[in-house]
Structures are given as C-alpha cells and as structure tokens.
C-alpha cells in the first residue's frame, strides 16, 4: 500500500513575502509618523496656549494692579461718616449695623475725587452693607472680607473710562451689630 505523498505547502516566493511585509511595515511606519506629528502638533498648540494665557494674564494684571503707597510720603486717610443700616434677616429678628471707618488712599487727589462723588460712594456702600447678614460680618474673617468689598466699591470708577481711585486699605473705627 502506497500512500500518497502528503502535500507540503510551499513557501511563497521571496518576492511575494517581501510584498506582503512592505504594506504592513509601511502602515506601521506611517502610523508612527502620524502619531509623532500629532504629538508634536499637540505640544506646540498646548505651549502656545499656555504662553498666551500666562502672558495675557501678566499684561492684564498690570492694568488692574493694586496701586501702592509711596513710603516716603505720609499716609493719606479719609474719614467716612458712620453708616447705620438694617441687616438681612438672620432668624434672630431685626438687626442693624453701625459702622465707621477710614479709607487709606494714595494721595489727596483721590480724597478729592471721592469727596466729589460722595453721594455715589455712600449709596454704593449702603447697598453693600444692607445686603449683609450679621452672621457673615461678625467674625474677623467676615470683617476682612467686608473691608475688601468696601475697597472694591470705592475703587470703581465714577465715570466710564476714568481711572479707578487708589484705595489701599479700610480701617474700622467702630463696628456695632445689634
């Protein structure tokens, strides 16, 4: 009994093997190139965005930079008349705030500007103070936050396009919540 020879698979021709491997290798190489180009592009865009953000923040910070006081000159203060306002209900019945404070400003020019627009300043501050609850302003942190809010209100320009007032600090001289 003779058996038929087993069929042996012949190895593909050398040219056919190379032809089959080249598209796969080319696909791998082009995939790596594409990934590398995409990575470089993302880094460039991210770097550009970061530079724009930080340089833009730096430039805008100069425009709204907190003005400093010249240490060679004596400080300039403006004493504000006391404010008495009803506070927002806090569950404890009617409460009111009586507060007096002084503003530290950069120069006499700022004092004159604030005096010129004093009705507008007092209105802004009355609205700010009357919107508070006793629990918000009874702590030290609450008073510091209130001082920052007072400075922000007084610094706002009175006329559009005019530079803001140079108010650097608020000093409470009387603070009564009842």
C-alpha positions as CSV (number, residue, x, y, z in Angstrom):
1,X,0.0,0.0,0.0
2,X,1.4,3.1,-1.1
3,X,0.4,6.2,0.5
4,X,0.1,9.4,-1.3
5,X,2.7,11.9,-0.5
6,X,1.5,14.5,1.9
7,X,1.1,17.8,0.3
8,X,3.7,20.1,1.5
9,X,2.9,23.8,1.5
10,X,5.4,25.5,-0.5
11,X,6.9,28.7,0.9
12,X,5.7,31.6,-1.0
13,X,8.2,33.1,-3.3
14,X,10.7,35.5,-1.9
15,X,9.2,38.5,-3.8
16,X,5.7,37.6,-2.6
17,X,6.8,37.6,1.1
18,X,8.5,40.9,0.8
19,X,5.5,42.4,-1.0
20,X,3.2,41.2,1.9
21,X,5.5,42.6,4.6
22,X,6.1,46.0,2.9
23,X,2.4,47.3,3.3
24,X,2.4,46.2,6.9
25,X,5.7,47.8,7.6
26,X,4.7,50.9,5.7
27,X,1.5,51.1,7.7
28,X,3.4,50.8,11.0
29,X,5.9,53.5,9.9
30,X,3.2,55.9,8.6
31,X,1.2,55.2,11.8
32,X,4.2,56.1,14.0
33,X,4.9,59.2,11.8
34,X,1.3,60.3,12.1
35,X,1.3,59.8,15.9
36,X,4.6,61.6,16.2
37,X,3.3,64.5,14.1
38,X,0.1,64.6,16.1
39,X,2.0,64.6,19.4
40,X,4.3,67.5,18.2
41,X,1.3,69.4,17.0
42,X,-0.5,69.0,20.3
43,X,2.6,70.1,22.3
44,X,3.0,73.2,20.0
45,X,-0.6,74.1,20.4
46,X,-0.5,73.5,24.2
47,X,2.7,75.5,24.6
48,X,1.2,78.4,22.5
49,X,-2.0,78.4,24.6
50,X,0.0,78.3,27.8
51,X,2.2,81.2,26.7
52,X,-0.9,83.2,25.6
53,X,-2.7,82.6,28.9
54,X,0.3,83.5,31.1
55,X,1.4,86.4,29.1
56,X,-2.1,87.7,28.7
57,X,-2.7,87.4,32.5
58,X,0.6,89.2,33.2
59,X,-0.4,92.1,30.9
60,X,-4.0,92.3,32.3
61,X,-2.6,92.2,35.8
62,X,-0.6,95.4,35.1
63,X,-3.8,97.2,34.2
64,X,-5.6,96.2,37.4
65,X,-2.6,96.1,39.6
66,X,-3.2,97.2,43.2
67,X,-1.7,100.6,43.5
68,X,0.9,101.0,46.1
69,X,1.7,103.8,48.5
70,X,4.9,105.8,48.3
71,X,6.6,105.1,51.7
72,X,8.5,108.4,51.5
73,X,5.2,110.4,51.8
74,X,2.9,110.4,54.8
75,X,-0.2,108.3,54.5
76,X,-3.4,109.9,53.4
77,X,-6.7,109.0,55.1
78,X,-10.3,109.9,54.5
79,X,-12.6,109.5,57.4
80,X,-16.1,108.4,56.4
81,X,-19.2,109.4,58.2
82,X,-20.7,106.4,60.2
83,X,-23.2,104.2,58.4
84,X,-26.3,102.7,60.1
85,X,-28.1,100.0,58.2
86,X,-30.7,97.3,58.7
87,X,-29.1,93.9,58.1
88,X,-30.7,91.0,56.2
89,X,-32.8,88.7,58.5
90,X,-30.8,86.0,60.1
91,X,-33.5,84.3,62.1
92,X,-32.8,86.4,65.2
93,X,-35.3,89.2,64.5
94,X,-34.4,92.7,63.2
95,X,-30.7,93.5,63.5
96,X,-28.7,96.5,62.4
97,X,-25.1,97.5,61.8
98,X,-23.5,100.7,62.8
99,X,-20.0,101.1,61.4
100,X,-17.5,103.8,61.0
101,X,-14.2,103.5,59.1
102,X,-11.4,105.4,57.4
103,X,-10.1,104.8,53.9
104,X,-6.4,104.9,53.2
105,X,-5.8,106.4,49.8
106,X,-2.8,107.1,47.6
107,X,-3.0,110.9,47.5
108,X,-5.1,114.0,48.2
109,X,-6.2,113.7,44.6
110,X,-8.0,110.5,45.4
111,X,-9.6,112.1,48.5
112,X,-10.9,115.0,46.3
113,X,-12.3,112.6,43.8
114,X,-14.1,110.6,46.5
115,X,-15.5,113.8,48.1
116,X,-16.7,115.0,44.7
117,X,-18.7,111.8,44.2
118,X,-19.5,111.2,47.9
119,X,-23.3,110.6,47.4
120,X,-22.5,107.9,44.9
121,X,-19.9,106.4,47.2
122,X,-22.3,106.4,50.2
123,X,-25.0,104.8,48.0
124,X,-22.7,102.0,46.9
125,X,-21.7,101.3,50.4
126,X,-25.2,101.5,51.9
127,X,-26.3,98.9,49.3
128,X,-23.3,96.7,50.1
129,X,-23.8,96.9,53.9
130,X,-27.5,96.4,53.9
131,X,-27.1,93.2,51.9
132,X,-25.2,91.5,54.7
133,X,-26.3,89.2,57.4
134,X,-25.0,89.6,61.0
135,X,-23.5,86.1,60.9
136,X,-21.5,87.0,57.8
137,X,-19.7,90.0,59.3
138,X,-19.5,89.1,63.0
139,X,-16.2,87.1,62.6
140,X,-12.7,88.5,62.0
141,X,-12.7,86.9,58.5
142,X,-16.1,88.4,57.8
143,X,-14.8,91.8,58.7
144,X,-11.7,91.4,56.5
145,X,-13.9,90.3,53.6
146,X,-16.2,93.3,54.2
147,X,-13.2,95.6,54.1
148,X,-12.1,94.1,50.8
149,X,-15.6,94.6,49.4
150,X,-15.7,98.2,50.6
151,X,-12.4,98.9,48.9
152,X,-13.7,97.3,45.6
153,X,-16.8,99.5,45.8
154,X,-14.9,102.7,46.3
155,X,-12.3,101.9,43.7
156,X,-14.9,101.5,40.9
157,X,-14.6,104.5,38.6
158,X,-17.4,107.1,38.9
159,X,-17.3,107.8,35.2
160,X,-16.8,105.3,32.5
161,X,-13.2,105.4,31.1
162,X,-11.8,107.2,34.1
163,X,-9.0,105.5,36.2
164,X,-10.2,103.9,39.4
165,X,-9.5,105.5,42.8
166,X,-6.4,104.4,44.6
167,X,-7.8,103.0,47.9
168,X,-5.3,100.7,49.6
169,X,-6.9,99.9,53.0
170,X,-10.0,100.2,55.2
171,X,-9.7,100.8,58.9
172,X,-12.8,100.2,61.0
173,X,-13.0,102.7,63.9
174,X,-16.4,101.5,65.1
175,X,-18.3,98.3,64.4
176,X,-21.6,97.5,66.3
177,X,-24.1,94.8,65.4
178,X,-27.3,94.9,67.4
